Amino acid sequence: MPECNVCGGSSFAAAPNNRLSRKKQPPLCTACGSLERQRIGRDLASAVRIRDKFKTYALLDVGKDATVPKGWFASNKVIEPTDSTIDRLGTDRGKFDFIVCSHVIQKLRDPKASIGRLLNSLSNDGILLLNYPSPVTRETTEQLATGYRTGGPRYIFGRDFEQAYRTVAPDTYVVAADGKDPVTQDTDIMYFLTKSPFWATKMVKSMNARLVQ
């Protein structure tokens, strides 16, 4: 029986709107509410984690998220996943050492500018964990007109969005890691952005990932 790697739960249901995984499995952990992306992110972040370093780090979650445990870090903060909140990031001296932005940028007005603001809030020794739908299944990014009216996604990202990092994050290492959900066995791509050559090297080796830039 599959087990949730976030909470250890073994009971799963359909996600909102009765969504099933690509393999037609119920993806929602009924105990903690995690989905495929949180469980994949947990596995990958665990592979990279250095306990002593993370214990000194400040965590920022863009929206409530269970990808990484708050207890790994010295401090944690949650902000609303909105354009106005992210627009204010990087305007003060506060920096974060680990930022999780999971399935947020597809709903924002300007995803590229938002990534830039997240990076402005990232310490020189920090890591930004970024994921969005759906580069694992699509080659080409599409902008959706309906998202502006419904509050839903404005973009569906393809693998071609990786090219945007050259201008969005020119002085940043971008690592793409493929992961598999232990519950549904679906795969996804997580992007890890860092300014640190140490972390870039460790991520490529620890997660068997590829360096995008």
Secondary structure as UniProt FT lines:
FT   TURN            5..7
FT   STRAND          12..13
FT   HELIX           16..18
FT   TURN            22..23
FT   STRAND          28..29
FT   TURN            30..32
FT   HELIX           36..48
FT   HELIX           51..54
FT   TURN            55..56
FT   STRAND          58..62
FT   HELIX           70..72
FT   STRAND          75..79
FT   HELIX           83..87
FT   TURN            88..90
FT   STRAND          96..102
FT   HELIX           105..107
FT   HELIX           111..120
FT   STRAND          122..131
FT   TURN            135..137
FT   STRAND          142..143
FT   TURN            145..146
FT   HELIX           147..150
FT   STRAND          155..156
FT   HELIX           159..164
FT   HELIX           165..168
FT   TURN            170..171
FT   STRAND          173..180
FT   TURN            182..184
FT   STRAND          187..194
FT   HELIX           197..206
FT   TURN            207..208
FT   STRAND          210..211
//
